[in-house]
Amino acid sequence: MRLIVVLLLCTSIFVAFAYSSADKFHPQKPGPAFHAPGDSTKKDTVKYTQFKDLPLKPARKISFNTKEGSWMSLDISPDGQSIVFDLMGDIYTMPATGGKATPVTTGLAYDVHPRYSPDGKRILFISDRNGADNVWYIDMEKKDTVRLTSSTNEYFPSACWTPDGEYVVFVRGRRNPKLFIEHRRGGGGATLIGDPLGVKIIDPAVSADGRYIYYSTRNGAWNYNARLPQYQLGVYDRENAKSRVITSRYGSGFTPVLSKDGKWLVYVAQGGVVGGGNIVVQPFPGPGPKVLISGVAGAQPRWSHDGKHVFYITPDRKLMAADFDPERGSGAPRMVFQTRIVAPNLASFQYDVAIDGRFLVNSFPSDGSAPLTMITGWTSAPPK
């Protein structure tokens, strides 16, 4: 220990002497200060200029003309006279008989999933125009835009109107969205289903009398190697604030759609079939026996407005129709026509049925034809 201390002391004395000697015998005048070469790269910063709550400003505009589009959301007005759809983040309307599309929204914001109000005077949609996804609607008469929600970091997969047009039902959240409702004039809204935390809710829709809200639900967010069932159908009763699951299919239940009189529910009961599942009808709210509409794979079920027919899409993109009678059950499905939809997706609709029986189909472009195809007279022979 003493040896170490002596060595350290000697080293300190030597260093001090060397420094003093250099300073004494080799004096130097201070030279010019050294400056690093200038950096032309603009430094990053967390400071930015805000533009109405959105820290982005468009630097250029792009103009385009097209007669084609795909992966669009669309809706038909209550009177059947016009179509609203989204394309590349903007919303457009056009006559149901065809013609020129008129932009409803433009600009930097990404606007999607438009839905007409029951009176056709307002268009509901999801937009990030305030910097994050939120629920908005446009009053087509007053030409003003109203924001209903004020989220900063949540997703809004879908939203819909109640039949009286006074309330908006939507799901919001991150990995496990929950069910909410809010008056069209605002006010903060209310949580309809918020617990348990692990429950995920999508696809809300409201019954014809406005009492029931039906939806698809599962436990937990999406994951790899998931076991069936994935989703089941649930219903929320607005009169007693109670919810319950109304299907028990092993393979999952998707996309519930109520008949116009609110007495029958059609949905996809998936059983591991690629491209769809069985199309099933059951009494609503029940109880009662289930009616099998299709024994083979199908997806995207729809009702005719008179409730006498059920439509659906097969994996090979055929639009099928089956007669439905509450007393006699279902007739044999028959092909209406061959579609060119992008894919027979289970969770989203790519066609709609107008009051007069016409079909609006979101089709994949082929041979230069337009993707939005209007089919009339579906009871006649399939078009070639």
N, C-alpha and C positions, 0 to 999 in steps of 0.2 A: 504494500500500500504506500509506503514511504517513497519507493522508487517511482511510482506513477506520479505522485504529487511533485517530486523534483523535476521529472521530465516535463510535466505540464508547465511548471514555473519557468523553466529554461526556454521553452518554446515561446511563451508569452513575451519574455524579455527580448528574444531574438527578433521577433516580429516588430516589436515597438522600436528597436534600434534600427532595423532596416528601413522602416518608414521614416524615422527622424533623419537618417543619413541621406536618404534620397531627397528629402525636403531641403536639407542644408547645403549639400554639395552640387545638386543639379536643379537649381531653381528654374522654373518655367513660367512664362506668362500665360494666363488663361487664353486658350484658342477660341475661335468662333464657335457659337452654339451649333449643335448638329440637328438638322431638321429632316424628318423622313419625307420621302417623295409624296406628293399629294395623291389622295385617293379619289378617283372620279366616280366611284360607285356611291349611289345615294344610300345613306344609312337607313336601316329599318327602324321603325318607330311604332309605338302603340297608339300614337296620337293620329286622329283622322278627323276629317270634316264630316259632320252628320248632315244628311239631307232628309229631313222629315222622318226621323227614326230609322232610316235605312242607310247604312254607311257605304253605299255603292251609288255610282252615278254612271249612266250609260255614256260611253265614249263614241259610239257610232250606231247607225241604224242599218238594218238589212231589209230589203224589199224582195218579195217573191210572189209568184203566181202559181197556183196549183189546182188541179182537179182531183187530187188523190190524197189520201191520208190513212193512217192505221193507228191502232191502239188508242182510239179516241173514246171518251165518255160522251153519251148523247141522251137526249130526252125529247119527248114530243109534247107540245103544248096541250093543255086540256081540251081545247077545241079542235085539235088535230090539224091545224092550219100551218104550224111552223115547227122547226127543229132547232134545238140549241145543242151545240157540241163544242168540245175543246180541241185545239190543234196547236201544238208547239207552245203551250203555255198561255194562249189567248183563247177567248171565248167568242163564238160566232153564232148568229142565227141565220136561217134561210127558210124559204117557203118549203112546205112539205112536198109540194109537187116538183121541186127542183128550182134551180136558178142561181143567182149570185148570193154569196155569203156576205153578211154584214158584220163587221167586228163590233162586239159589245165591249170588250176590254182589250187594251193594247199596252205596250210598254215593257219595262224590265220585269215586272212581277210575273210569277208563274201561277196562272189561274187554271183550275181543273175541276172536274166533277160537277158540271152545272145541273141544276134541277129546277124546273118550273114550279111556282107556287100553284095551289089548286085553282086560283082565279086567273092564272097566267100573267099576272101583273108584275111579278118579281122573279128574279133568277138567283137561286142559292148556289154558292160555289165555295171552294177552298182556295186560299191565296196566301202567298208569303209577302205581300206588298208592304207590310209593316216590319219586315225583317225575319218573320217566322210564320209558320203555317197557322192560319186561323180561319174561322167561319165568317163569311161575308154574304151579303146579298145586294143586288141592284134593283132599285125601284124603277121599272121601265117607263112609268108615267112621269115621275118627278125627276128622273135622270140623276139620282143621287145614289151613293154607295154607302152601305152601313156595315160596320164591323161588329159582330156579335160577341166574339171571344177575344181575350187579351193574353194569349199564351206566348211564351218566349222560347220554349224548347220542347214542344210536344208535337205529336203527329195527329192528324185528323183524317182517318181513312175514308170516312163517308159521313154524310148528313142528309136529312130528309125533312119534309114538312109534315105537320099534322094535317088532317083533312080540312080543318077550319082555316088553315093558313096563318094561325096566330102564333104557333110555337114551332121551334126547330129542334129536332132530336138528332144527336150526333154522338160519336165516340171519340175520345181523346186520351192521349197518354203516350208512353214510350213503348216498351216491350209488351205491356199488358194494358191496352186501352180499356176505359170504363165508359158507362152509359150516362149521358147528360141530357138535359132539356133546358131551353131558354126561350123566353118570349121574344118575338121579333123586334120589340121596342127596347130590348136590353134588360138590364136589372140584375145581372150576376148569374141568373139561372140556378139550377139545382142538380145535385148528383142523384141519379136514380139508382144506379148500382155501382158502388165503390168498393165493396168488400165481398169476398176476401181479396187480398192484394194479388194473389196468384192467378185470379180469374181473368181471362182475356175475352173481350166482346168485340164483334165486328158485325157488319151488315144489318144495321137497324132498319126497321120498316114499321109502319103504323097501320093498324086495322082500319077498316072503312068507317067505323063509328068513333075512332079516336081513343078508345079505351085501352087497347092492348098495343104494346110495342114488342115485336118479335125480333129475334137476333140469332146469330151463331155464337157459340161460346165453347171455350176449352179451358183446361187448367194448365197454366204456364205458357210461356212464349214458344215460338217455333224453335225446333232443335233437330239435330241429325238423329237418324235411326229411331225416330219416334214410333211409339206403339199405338195401334188403333184401340179405341176410337180417338180421333183427333178433335173433331167438333161435334157438338150436338145442338139441337135447336132449343132455345129458351124463349120465355114470354114474360113480360112485365105488365102487371095490372095497375093502371094509373089510379083506379078507385081505392084500392087497399094497399098500394105500395108494396106488393109481394111479387116475387119472381119465382119461376120454376122451370125445370127442364121438361120438355114435352116429347122428346124422342129418346129412344134407347137402342138405336141401331149400333151394332158392333163396329161397322166400318165408318161411321161418322155421318152427320147430317149437315147439308149445306144449303145456302141460298133459299130461305123460306119465302114463299109468295102467297099471299092471301087472295082468295077470290073476291070479286067486287062486292058481293053481299056479306063478306066477312065470315062465312060459315065453313069454308074449306081451305085447307092449307096444302100446298104442293111443295115438294122439296126433293133434293138429291140425297139418296141414302147410299153413300159410297161403301163398297165392300172390297177394297183393294183392286178395283177395276181401273185399268189405265184409260184415261180420257173421260171418265164419268162414273155413274153408278145407276142404281135403279131409281126411276121416277115414281114417287109415292105420294098419294093423296090421303089425308086423314081429316076427320071432322075437327073443327076449331070452335071453341077451345077444348072440345071433347067432353066425355070419352066417346069412343066409337071405333069400329073396325077400320083398318087401313086398306086402301085400294091400290093395287100395283098397276101403274100405267105402262111401264116398259120393263120387260124382263131382261133387256140387254143394256149396255152402257148408254147413259144419256147425261146431259148437263143443261144448265140455264133454262129451267122450266118457266113458262109463262101461261097466264090464263087469257082466254078471249074475254072481251068485255061483257058478254052475256053469260059467262061462266059455263058454257056448254062444251068447250074444247080446251085441251091442254096441249101446249106446244113445247118442244125441247130440241136440243141439238145432239146429234150422234157424233162419235169420234171421227167418222169420215165426213163430217161437216154437212150432213143432211138435216134440213128442218123437218121435223116430224109433227104430226097432229094426231090426237086421240080424242074421240068423243067421250064426254063424261056425263053420266046421269046419276044423281044421288040414289035413285032407287035401283037401277040396273047395273051400276058400276061403270067400268071403262070398256070402250070398244077397242078393236085391234088398231094399233098405230099404223099410220100410212105416211108416206113421204109427200111433203108439200112441194119442195123443190130443193135442188142442190145449191148450197151457199158457197161463198169463198171467204168465210170469216178467217181471221188470223189463226185462231186455234180454239178448240172447244173447251175454253177455260171453265173450271168449276166455280170459281169465286166471283166472276164478273160477267155481266150481260153484254152481248154484242149485237143484240137486235131488240126491237120493240114492236108492239102491236097497237095500231091506231084504233080509234073508236069504230071506224067504218071497215075494219078488217084488213087494212093495208099493213104491210110489214116494212120496217126500216131496218136494214142490215148493214152493219159495219164490215165491209169486205176487203180482202187483200187485193190490191190492183192486179189485173191480169189483162193482157192484150190491150193496154191503154184505156181500159174502162174505169169509170169512177168507182171508188170504194164504197160510197153510200148508195145502196141499191133499194129502190122502192118497188115492192111487189104488190100487185093488186089481184083481187079475185083468187084467193088461195084455194078455194074449193074446186077450181077448174084444174085441168091437166097441168103438171109441172112445166114451167117454161124451159125451152131448149137453149 
